[in-house]
Amino acid sequence: MKKYEIMFIVRPDLEEANIKTVVENMKNMLIEKGAQVLDVKELGQRDLAYEIKKYLKGYYYLITIEANNSDATNEFDRLALISEDIIRHLIVRVDV
């Protein structure tokens, strides 16, 4: 199995319940696509290095997964690009 780290930033003007919903939806989608979620870390609200979509702050999350193929990461990438709630994301394969 390959190990991946997915970092994403949720826009800061959402209510806390909506932010939790976005994170849960993405986590559930990864599980449905066959990935095993190892860890979900909330890194809190931080200042952005530069303005993204007119936001200067964002809520950072890090999800660590293991997957046999790239279906889960491809679907995360597709949904994150469509979502208005996620302002930036990055998927990195971790070499063990």
N, C-alpha and C positions, 0 to 999 in steps of 0.2 A: 504494500500500500504506500501511496505517496502522501506526504504530509504537506499541508498548505497553511499559510497564515493570511487571513483576510482582514485588512484594516479598512474601516470606512468611517466617514464623518456624516453625522446627521445634522440637519439644519437647526440652528439654535432657537428659532421662534416657535417650535412645536411645544405642546404641553408634555409633561413628563409621561403621562399615560400613553400618548401617541408615540413618543419615542420608544417606549417599551414595546409597543405593538409592532413598530417597524423592525426592531431587533428580533422579536419572536417570529415574525413572518419570515424573515430571511433565514433564521436558524431552522425553522420547520421546513422550508423549501430545500435547504441543504440536506436534511435528513431524508426527505422524500426522494431526492435524487441519488440516494445511496451513500452519502458521506456520513462518517462518524464524527460527531462534534465532540472534540476533546476538551475545549475550554472556551468560555466567553468572558472577556474582560471588559468592564466599563472603565474607560480611562478618564472620564469626566469631561467637563467643558474646558476648552483651551482656546487660546488666541491662534488664529491662522497666520501663517507667515506672510500671506498676501490675500487680498480680497478674492473670494470665490463666489460667483453668482450673487454679488452684492452683500455677502456675509463676511464679517471679520472674526467671528467665533464659530465654534461647532462642537458637537458632542462626539468624542472619539470612542470607537469600539474595535476590539480585536477578537476575532474568532479563529481558533485553531482547529483544523479538521484533518481527517485522513480519508482518502478516497482511492478506489481502484482505477478510476478513469477520470477524465476531465469534465464529465457531464455536469456535476454539481457546480464546479467553478465557472463553467461557461454560462450556466443558467443564472448564477449570482451576478456575473458580469452584465448579462443582458438586462436583468431586472434592475440592477443598480443604475444603469444608464437611462432606463425609462423613468425611474422613480424621481419625483420632485423632492422627496424628503431626504434623499442621500445626495450630498453635494460633491463628494469625491470618494473614490475607493481604490484599493490596490490589492492585488492577489499575488502572493509570492510563494513559490515552491521552496520548502525547507529541505536541504540535503541533510540526511542523518548520518 
